[in-house]
Amino acid sequence: MKPDYKAAHVEAEFDHSAPLITCRFDPQGKFVFATAEDRVIVRWDLADPKQKTDFTAHDSYVWALALTKDGQTLLSAGGDDTLMWWPATAEKPTPQRKVKAHKGWIRTLAVSPDGRLLASGGNDRLVKLWNLADGKLVQEFPGHERDVYSVHFHPDGKFLLSGDLMGKIQQWDLASGKSVRVLDAKELHSYNGGQQVHFGGVRGLAISPDRKHLACGGLHKASNPLGNVHEPMVQRYDWDSHKLLKTHLADGLTNSTVWNCLFHPDGTLIAGCGGGSGGHLLFWGKDDDKPTPAFKLPDMARELDLHPDGVRLATVHYSRKVRITKLAAKAVAPAKKG
């Protein structure tokens, strides 16, 4: 089904007992997984929302999730420095493997296109590469000046991208283990001298389906970081030259952050943002400065993911809900026969 962005509407809601943090669909599109502030990972069956399963083992918030290509293994990581491997579809899941992976929070995970490697990044300013089959460390990439917020594999499997709090994006060559380019998305970072805080960072990374563009999301105009005064922004770069092509903005959302961004297979850039301005799904064509359209969610959103069918998006909310937004016209109930 072709997406209709102007017809976006919330199709379903799933409830939990604590505010939610991040979410992922499985590659087969049967489940949606979310993490919560009660340290639990929750799995819902999309066909039967009453089929709800808890994954419990982490000692802190779980900031990141990823799934293997076959959908059989769930990877999780968070504030307890630990990577965990789970049987994703089990009735009563328990961790198959635990690895103390970083010193400090692990903020981000990504699985390689060939399904063999797992990348992680965190507050120790390191990016690490793991063998998915046995959990062994394959490579360690030092070089970031601040916390690593996002990792993303290039679709050709030759490069790994990582973005940090300072707005620096490293392009790692996986064959040599070396950084081959650094992109400075400095507008996604701010420093407030009065509050003495670094703020912002590369909260999301995505590569367009034609592999010509790199998108990175976050925030800008952080005039009062601790007061949540800032605006969402996604920057689009040419992959070959790293030249800035477009700055995608959302005027009027003065208390909001892009928590993640991704490309739809049709080339549309999608971002999920949330904050004091509420929650929004933003959609940009490659030439759009402003989103066309912007879909307002019922309340503050934290993260998003795209279903394999290309017409459903999951968002997680502080209001303890997962919402499924459908990018298609609402079905019209047949008229009752008189």
DODO-762052 format. One record per residue (C-alpha): residue number from 1; x, y, z. Coordinates in nm, 3 decimals. Example, Ala and Ser with C-alpha at 12.3 -4.5 7.8 and 13.67 -1.06 7.14 Angstrom:
+-----+---------+---------+---------+
: num :    east :   north :      up :
+-----+---------+---------+---------+
:   1 :   1.230 :  -0.450 :   0.780 :
:   2 :   1.367 :  -0.106 :   0.714 :
+-----+---------+---------+---------+
//
This chain:
+-----+---------+---------+---------+
: num :    east :   north :      up :
+-----+---------+---------+---------+
:   1 :   0.000 :   0.000 :   0.000 :
:   2 :   0.129 :   0.346 :  -0.091 :
:   3 :   0.145 :   0.583 :   0.208 :
:   4 :  -0.083 :   0.889 :   0.222 :
:   5 :   0.087 :   1.130 :   0.461 :
:   6 :  -0.204 :   1.374 :   0.462 :
:   7 :  -0.437 :   1.097 :   0.579 :
:   8 :  -0.228 :   0.999 :   0.884 :
:   9 :  -0.436 :   0.896 :   1.183 :
:  10 :  -0.386 :   0.703 :   1.506 :
:  11 :  -0.511 :   0.352 :   1.440 :
:  12 :  -0.435 :   0.183 :   1.772 :
:  13 :  -0.304 :   0.243 :   2.124 :
:  14 :  -0.131 :   0.001 :   2.360 :
:  15 :  -0.105 :   0.078 :   2.732 :
:  16 :   0.166 :   0.016 :   2.991 :
:  17 :   0.201 :   0.101 :   3.359 :
:  18 :   0.503 :   0.335 :   3.323 :
:  19 :   0.622 :   0.608 :   3.081 :
:  20 :   0.776 :   0.465 :   2.763 :
:  21 :   1.120 :   0.539 :   2.618 :
:  22 :   1.191 :   0.374 :   2.282 :
:  23 :   1.031 :   0.126 :   2.040 :
:  24 :   1.096 :  -0.111 :   1.750 :
:  25 :   0.890 :  -0.332 :   1.519 :
:  26 :   1.023 :  -0.679 :   1.445 :
:  27 :   1.133 :  -0.729 :   1.081 :
:  28 :   0.835 :  -0.957 :   1.012 :
:  29 :   0.594 :  -0.690 :   1.135 :
:  30 :   0.412 :  -0.910 :   1.387 :
:  31 :   0.518 :  -0.735 :   1.709 :
:  32 :   0.600 :  -0.394 :   1.847 :
:  33 :   0.851 :  -0.375 :   2.134 :
:  34 :   0.887 :  -0.082 :   2.374 :
:  35 :   1.095 :   0.001 :   2.680 :
:  36 :   0.966 :   0.174 :   2.991 :
:  37 :   1.077 :   0.365 :   3.298 :
:  38 :   0.999 :   0.062 :   3.516 :
:  39 :   1.303 :  -0.102 :   3.344 :
:  40 :   1.080 :  -0.347 :   3.157 :
:  41 :   1.075 :  -0.425 :   2.784 :
:  42 :   0.723 :  -0.494 :   2.661 :
:  43 :   0.612 :  -0.689 :   2.352 :
:  44 :   0.266 :  -0.648 :   2.200 :
:  45 :   0.119 :  -0.869 :   1.930 :
:  46 :  -0.020 :  -0.627 :   1.670 :
:  47 :  -0.296 :  -0.868 :   1.575 :
:  48 :  -0.402 :  -0.921 :   1.936 :
:  49 :  -0.300 :  -0.636 :   2.172 :
:  50 :  -0.407 :  -0.846 :   2.472 :
:  51 :  -0.104 :  -1.066 :   2.397 :
:  52 :   0.139 :  -0.861 :   2.604 :
:  53 :   0.473 :  -1.000 :   2.726 :
:  54 :   0.727 :  -0.848 :   2.967 :
:  55 :   1.106 :  -0.889 :   2.934 :
:  56 :   1.260 :  -0.821 :   3.275 :
:  57 :   1.633 :  -0.830 :   3.359 :
:  58 :   1.786 :  -0.482 :   3.321 :
:  59 :   1.878 :  -0.285 :   3.634 :
:  60 :   1.819 :   0.055 :   3.473 :
:  61 :   1.630 :   0.226 :   3.193 :
:  62 :   1.663 :   0.053 :   2.856 :
:  63 :   1.759 :   0.322 :   2.604 :
:  64 :   1.805 :   0.114 :   2.290 :
:  65 :   1.656 :  -0.187 :   2.110 :
:  66 :   1.745 :  -0.375 :   1.792 :
:  67 :   1.636 :  -0.700 :   1.630 :
:  68 :   1.812 :  -0.954 :   1.414 :
:  69 :   1.702 :  -0.982 :   1.052 :
:  70 :   1.509 :  -1.303 :   1.114 :
:  71 :   1.323 :  -1.143 :   1.405 :
:  72 :   1.423 :  -1.422 :   1.643 :
:  73 :   1.663 :  -1.227 :   1.867 :
:  74 :   1.599 :  -0.901 :   2.047 :
:  75 :   1.899 :  -0.691 :   2.156 :
:  76 :   1.866 :  -0.440 :   2.439 :
:  77 :   2.095 :  -0.197 :   2.621 :
:  78 :   2.068 :   0.085 :   2.868 :
:  79 :   2.189 :   0.258 :   3.180 :
:  80 :   2.328 :  -0.058 :   3.343 :
:  81 :   2.619 :  -0.083 :   3.092 :
:  82 :   2.487 :  -0.418 :   2.969 :
:  83 :   2.396 :  -0.566 :   2.631 :
:  84 :   2.137 :  -0.844 :   2.644 :
:  85 :   2.034 :  -1.104 :   2.387 :
:  86 :   1.670 :  -1.225 :   2.418 :
:  87 :   1.454 :  -1.486 :   2.240 :
:  88 :   1.225 :  -1.229 :   2.078 :
:  89 :   0.919 :  -1.449 :   2.031 :
:  90 :   0.939 :  -1.660 :   2.350 :
:  91 :   0.633 :  -1.693 :   2.571 :
:  92 :   0.843 :  -1.639 :   2.886 :
:  93 :   1.163 :  -1.469 :   2.768 :
:  94 :   1.484 :  -1.468 :   2.970 :
:  95 :   1.822 :  -1.334 :   2.852 :
:  96 :   2.028 :  -1.575 :   2.647 :
:  97 :   2.343 :  -1.367 :   2.691 :
:  98 :   2.458 :  -1.064 :   2.896 :
:  99 :   2.767 :  -0.861 :   2.812 :
: 100 :   2.910 :  -0.571 :   3.013 :
: 101 :   2.975 :  -0.358 :   2.709 :
: 102 :   3.043 :   0.007 :   2.802 :
: 103 :   3.135 :   0.219 :   3.102 :
: 104 :   2.820 :   0.422 :   3.151 :
: 105 :   2.495 :   0.440 :   2.960 :
: 106 :   2.458 :   0.257 :   2.631 :
: 107 :   2.243 :   0.490 :   2.421 :
: 108 :   2.219 :   0.331 :   2.078 :
: 109 :   2.226 :   0.000 :   1.888 :
: 110 :   2.218 :  -0.105 :   1.523 :
: 111 :   2.240 :  -0.439 :   1.339 :
: 112 :   2.453 :  -0.463 :   1.023 :
: 113 :   2.285 :  -0.520 :   0.684 :
: 114 :   2.423 :  -0.876 :   0.665 :
: 115 :   2.292 :  -0.953 :   1.014 :
: 116 :   2.631 :  -1.057 :   1.151 :
: 117 :   2.732 :  -0.754 :   1.359 :
: 118 :   2.589 :  -0.533 :   1.631 :
: 119 :   2.708 :  -0.174 :   1.683 :
: 120 :   2.671 :   0.007 :   2.014 :
: 121 :   2.758 :   0.354 :   2.141 :
: 122 :   2.738 :   0.528 :   2.475 :
: 123 :   2.848 :   0.777 :   2.735 :
: 124 :   3.204 :   0.643 :   2.746 :
: 125 :   3.246 :   0.809 :   2.401 :
: 126 :   3.318 :   0.476 :   2.238 :
: 127 :   3.159 :   0.291 :   1.949 :
: 128 :   3.189 :  -0.087 :   1.965 :
: 129 :   3.124 :  -0.367 :   1.720 :
: 130 :   3.006 :  -0.709 :   1.841 :
: 131 :   2.967 :  -1.051 :   1.683 :
: 132 :   2.595 :  -1.123 :   1.704 :
: 133 :   2.646 :  -1.500 :   1.706 :
: 134 :   2.861 :  -1.520 :   2.019 :
: 135 :   2.866 :  -1.171 :   2.174 :
: 136 :   3.241 :  -1.128 :   2.129 :
: 137 :   3.391 :  -0.783 :   2.080 :
: 138 :   3.508 :  -0.740 :   1.719 :
: 139 :   3.626 :  -0.380 :   1.708 :
: 140 :   3.640 :  -0.068 :   1.922 :
: 141 :   3.628 :   0.281 :   1.771 :
: 142 :   3.762 :   0.568 :   1.985 :
: 143 :   3.750 :   0.925 :   1.860 :
: 144 :   3.434 :   1.095 :   1.984 :
: 145 :   3.476 :   1.390 :   2.218 :
: 146 :   3.140 :   1.343 :   2.393 :
: 147 :   2.858 :   1.091 :   2.446 :
: 148 :   2.763 :   0.883 :   2.142 :
: 149 :   2.389 :   0.915 :   2.075 :
: 150 :   2.337 :   0.732 :   1.746 :
: 151 :   2.487 :   0.460 :   1.526 :
: 152 :   2.379 :   0.357 :   1.175 :
: 153 :   2.521 :   0.115 :   0.918 :
: 154 :   2.551 :   0.221 :   0.556 :
: 155 :   2.334 :  -0.015 :   0.345 :
: 156 :   2.641 :  -0.148 :   0.158 :
: 157 :   2.781 :  -0.280 :   0.487 :
: 158 :   3.121 :  -0.116 :   0.435 :
: 159 :   3.077 :   0.178 :   0.670 :
: 160 :   2.938 :   0.255 :   1.014 :
: 161 :   2.823 :   0.604 :   1.111 :
: 162 :   2.813 :   0.736 :   1.466 :
: 163 :   2.690 :   1.072 :   1.593 :
: 164 :   2.768 :   1.242 :   1.924 :
: 165 :   2.660 :   1.523 :   2.156 :
: 166 :   2.889 :   1.774 :   1.983 :
: 167 :   2.724 :   1.719 :   1.645 :
: 168 :   3.021 :   1.525 :   1.507 :
: 169 :   2.945 :   1.229 :   1.280 :
: 170 :   3.223 :   0.977 :   1.230 :
: 171 :   3.231 :   0.754 :   0.922 :
: 172 :   3.413 :   0.432 :   1.013 :
: 173 :   3.555 :   0.197 :   0.753 :
: 174 :   3.476 :  -0.150 :   0.884 :
: 175 :   3.755 :  -0.323 :   0.692 :
: 176 :   4.033 :  -0.104 :   0.836 :
: 177 :   3.865 :   0.002 :   1.162 :
: 178 :   3.959 :   0.365 :   1.093 :
: 179 :   3.762 :   0.687 :   1.066 :
: 180 :   3.768 :   0.795 :   0.702 :
: 181 :   3.558 :   1.112 :   0.732 :
: 182 :   3.413 :   1.339 :   0.997 :
: 183 :   3.103 :   1.545 :   0.926 :
: 184 :   3.050 :   1.844 :   1.156 :
: 185 :   2.675 :   1.898 :   1.205 :
: 186 :   2.760 :   2.166 :   1.461 :
: 187 :   2.418 :   2.334 :   1.445 :
: 188 :   2.277 :   2.033 :   1.632 :
: 189 :   2.496 :   2.119 :   1.932 :
: 190 :   2.484 :   2.416 :   2.167 :
: 191 :   2.671 :   2.521 :   2.478 :
: 192 :   2.507 :   2.742 :   2.737 :
: 193 :   2.772 :   2.921 :   2.941 :
: 194 :   2.533 :   3.039 :   3.209 :
: 195 :   2.392 :   2.691 :   3.268 :
: 196 :   2.728 :   2.532 :   3.183 :
: 197 :   2.572 :   2.254 :   2.978 :
: 198 :   2.638 :   2.101 :   2.639 :
: 199 :   2.306 :   2.027 :   2.476 :
: 200 :   2.159 :   1.874 :   2.161 :
: 201 :   2.359 :   1.622 :   1.963 :
: 202 :   2.292 :   1.383 :   1.675 :
: 203 :   1.979 :   1.204 :   1.793 :
: 204 :   1.910 :   1.019 :   1.469 :
: 205 :   2.093 :   0.909 :   1.152 :
: 206 :   1.944 :   0.783 :   0.827 :
: 207 :   2.054 :   0.720 :   0.467 :
: 208 :   1.813 :   0.771 :   0.178 :
: 209 :   1.697 :   0.471 :  -0.028 :
: 210 :   1.903 :   0.588 :  -0.328 :
: 211 :   2.205 :   0.621 :  -0.094 :
: 212 :   2.265 :   0.979 :  -0.207 :
: 213 :   2.165 :   1.161 :   0.113 :
: 214 :   2.251 :   1.142 :   0.481 :
: 215 :   2.004 :   1.285 :   0.734 :
: 216 :   2.081 :   1.370 :   1.095 :
: 217 :   1.824 :   1.492 :   1.346 :
: 218 :   1.815 :   1.671 :   1.676 :
: 219 :   1.750 :   2.028 :   1.787 :
: 220 :   1.874 :   2.384 :   1.747 :
: 221 :   1.812 :   2.735 :   1.887 :
: 222 :   1.869 :   2.604 :   2.239 :
: 223 :   1.855 :   2.944 :   2.410 :
: 224 :   1.755 :   2.786 :   2.741 :
: 225 :   1.843 :   2.413 :   2.741 :
: 226 :   1.739 :   2.340 :   3.099 :
: 227 :   1.415 :   2.528 :   3.040 :
: 228 :   1.342 :   2.313 :   2.733 :
: 229 :   1.354 :   2.612 :   2.495 :
: 230 :   1.472 :   2.480 :   2.159 :
: 231 :   1.336 :   2.370 :   1.819 :
: 232 :   1.351 :   2.045 :   1.620 :
: 233 :   1.571 :   2.021 :   1.312 :
: 234 :   1.692 :   1.764 :   1.060 :
: 235 :   1.984 :   1.835 :   0.829 :
: 236 :   2.027 :   1.665 :   0.493 :
: 237 :   2.377 :   1.614 :   0.348 :
: 238 :   2.506 :   1.487 :   0.016 :
: 239 :   2.664 :   1.147 :   0.089 :
: 240 :   2.958 :   1.180 :  -0.150 :
: 241 :   3.062 :   1.537 :  -0.069 :
: 242 :   2.911 :   1.578 :   0.281 :
: 243 :   2.783 :   1.915 :   0.157 :
: 244 :   2.477 :   2.044 :   0.344 :
: 245 :   2.185 :   2.029 :   0.100 :
: 246 :   1.885 :   2.123 :   0.311 :
: 247 :   1.791 :   2.220 :   0.664 :
: 248 :   1.447 :   2.082 :   0.746 :
: 249 :   1.267 :   2.285 :   1.012 :
: 250 :   0.931 :   2.282 :   1.190 :
: 251 :   0.839 :   2.639 :   1.277 :
: 252 :   0.631 :   2.691 :   1.587 :
: 253 :   0.749 :   2.383 :   1.776 :
: 254 :   0.952 :   2.583 :   2.026 :
: 255 :   0.990 :   2.313 :   2.291 :
: 256 :   1.062 :   2.002 :   2.091 :
: 257 :   1.340 :   1.760 :   1.992 :
: 258 :   1.374 :   1.521 :   1.699 :
: 259 :   1.434 :   1.191 :   1.878 :
: 260 :   1.478 :   0.985 :   1.564 :
: 261 :   1.458 :   1.022 :   1.187 :
: 262 :   1.431 :   0.771 :   0.904 :
: 263 :   1.365 :   0.751 :   0.532 :
: 264 :   1.053 :   0.587 :   0.394 :
: 265 :   1.127 :   0.358 :   0.097 :
: 266 :   0.954 :   0.619 :  -0.124 :
: 267 :   1.222 :   0.874 :  -0.024 :
: 268 :   1.016 :   1.078 :   0.222 :
: 269 :   1.211 :   1.184 :   0.531 :
: 270 :   1.019 :   1.113 :   0.853 :
: 271 :   1.100 :   1.246 :   1.200 :
: 272 :   0.936 :   1.195 :   1.535 :
: 273 :   0.960 :   1.484 :   1.778 :
: 274 :   0.832 :   1.562 :   2.122 :
: 275 :   0.861 :   1.804 :   2.410 :
: 276 :   0.667 :   2.092 :   2.555 :
: 277 :   0.504 :   2.145 :   2.216 :
: 278 :   0.351 :   1.797 :   2.235 :
: 279 :   0.422 :   1.516 :   1.990 :
: 280 :   0.443 :   1.536 :   1.611 :
: 281 :   0.528 :   1.325 :   1.311 :
: 282 :   0.707 :   1.535 :   1.050 :
: 283 :   0.728 :   1.448 :   0.679 :
: 284 :   0.962 :   1.619 :   0.430 :
: 285 :   1.026 :   1.572 :   0.061 :
: 286 :   1.387 :   1.631 :  -0.043 :
: 287 :   1.315 :   1.995 :  -0.140 :
: 288 :   1.093 :   2.086 :   0.157 :
: 289 :   1.210 :   2.337 :   0.414 :
: 290 :   0.903 :   2.284 :   0.628 :
: 291 :   0.720 :   1.955 :   0.683 :
: 292 :   0.430 :   1.883 :   0.450 :
: 293 :   0.226 :   1.794 :   0.641 :
: 294 :   0.296 :   1.773 :   1.016 :
: 295 :   0.078 :   1.526 :   1.206 :
: 296 :   0.002 :   1.617 :   1.567 :
: 297 :  -0.007 :   1.330 :   1.812 :
: 298 :  -0.221 :   1.341 :   2.129 :
: 299 :   0.076 :   1.414 :   2.359 :
: 300 :   0.456 :   1.415 :   2.388 :
: 301 :   0.632 :   1.151 :   2.181 :
: 302 :   0.980 :   1.014 :   2.250 :
: 303 :   1.074 :   0.775 :   1.968 :
: 304 :   0.941 :   0.618 :   1.649 :
: 305 :   0.984 :   0.326 :   1.412 :
: 306 :   0.844 :   0.234 :   1.069 :
: 307 :   0.656 :  -0.094 :   1.019 :
: 308 :   0.778 :  -0.318 :   0.734 :
: 309 :   0.450 :  -0.249 :   0.551 :
: 310 :   0.553 :   0.115 :   0.508 :
: 311 :   0.216 :   0.255 :   0.620 :
: 312 :   0.230 :   0.219 :   0.997 :
: 313 :   0.447 :   0.410 :   1.242 :
: 314 :   0.494 :   0.336 :   1.611 :
: 315 :   0.558 :   0.615 :   1.862 :
: 316 :   0.617 :   0.583 :   2.236 :
: 317 :   0.486 :   0.841 :   2.481 :
: 318 :   0.545 :   0.966 :   2.832 :
: 319 :   0.171 :   0.909 :   2.881 :
: 320 :   0.248 :   0.534 :   2.899 :
: 321 :   0.114 :   0.456 :   2.555 :
: 322 :   0.242 :   0.311 :   2.229 :
: 323 :   0.052 :   0.463 :   1.939 :
: 324 :   0.027 :   0.313 :   1.592 :
: 325 :  -0.026 :   0.582 :   1.327 :
: 326 :  -0.147 :   0.466 :   0.987 :
: 327 :  -0.048 :   0.661 :   0.675 :
: 328 :  -0.367 :   0.584 :   0.486 :
: 329 :  -0.727 :   0.695 :   0.468 :
: 330 :  -0.955 :   0.562 :   0.741 :
: 331 :  -1.161 :   0.263 :   0.644 :
: 332 :  -1.526 :   0.349 :   0.599 :
: 333 :  -1.769 :   0.112 :   0.766 :
: 334 :  -2.028 :  -0.029 :   0.525 :
: 335 :  -2.372 :   0.124 :   0.554 :
: 336 :  -2.628 :  -0.081 :   0.740 :
: 337 :  -2.898 :  -0.232 :   0.529 :
: 338 :  -3.245 :  -0.107 :   0.606 :
+-----+---------+---------+---------+
//
